Amino acid sequence: QKEVEQNSGPLSVPEGAIASLNCTYSDRVSQSFFWYRQYSGKSPELIMSIYSNGDKEDGRFTAQLNKASQYVSLLIRDSQPSDSATYLCAVLYNFNKFYFGSGTKLNVKP
Amino acid sequence: EADIYQTPRYLVIGTGKKITLECSQTMGHDKMYWYQQDPGMELHLIHYSYGVNSTEKGDLSSESTVSRIRTEHFPLTLESARPSHTSQYLCASRTEGRSDEQYFGPGTRLTVT
């Protein structure tokens, strides 16, 4: 079983819609969770970090964490074609190692 | 946000050559990481460092080595490049304290012919 699981997609949404990206992780002692955006051929770019249960909002992005269910999600409101990318979920284990999911590819159609 | 630099950005090299991929950061971060990523695939941790003179191997078996003589510098070396080493190599450094955020450099795309 992988440490971090994501649906590879692609997830297609129309422009202006809400995109919902999901991630599950396997280690209950994980404390820190992250969402990265990666455009093709580029390095990952940090979008959001979340450390406690509940929601965290930053502009059009909302991260949601449920530690009991070992579940992290990212909502993108008012999706734009420029949001089309692969979104990586990452979990920090043992305060030192980051594990990444394989990413979900998002297509926002104009 | 961290400023992380990697050189070269692209490298095409023949089998058997020794290569060093450079990574440096200007934020004074103690913890730094090297990842390998094939196109469309997940990132795999190959090396990490807690600080000067501290390095550890990651979960992905790698024939590369690293050194950490200065806080700002974390180079990765392949003694004898092979076609199987063809990949993207990403360096990252990490903030500590209230947040544990990790920031990536632009990457080095390596092709071994």
Boltz contact constraints between the chains, C-beta under 6 A:
constraints:
  - contact:
      token1: [A, 32]
      token2: [B, 100]
      max_distance: 6.0
  - contact:
      token1: [A, 43]
      token2: [B, 90]
      max_distance: 6.0
  - contact:
      token1: [A, 43]
      token2: [B, 104]
      max_distance: 6.0
  - contact:
      token1: [A, 43]
      token2: [B, 106]
      max_distance: 6.0
  - contact:
      token1: [A, 43]
      token2: [B, 107]
      max_distance: 6.0
  - contact:
      token1: [A, 44]
      token2: [B, 104]
      max_distance: 6.0
  - contact:
      token1: [A, 46]
      token2: [B, 101]
      max_distance: 6.0
  - contact:
      token1: [A, 49]
      token2: [B, 101]
      max_distance: 6.0
  - contact:
      token1: [A, 92]
      token2: [B, 100]
      max_distance: 6.0
  - contact:
      token1: [A, 98]
      token2: [B, 102]
      max_distance: 6.0
  - contact:
      token1: [A, 100]
      token2: [B, 42]
      max_distance: 6.0
  - contact:
      token1: [A, 100]
      token2: [B, 43]
      max_distance: 6.0
  - contact:
      token1: [A, 102]
      token2: [B, 42]
      max_distance: 6.0
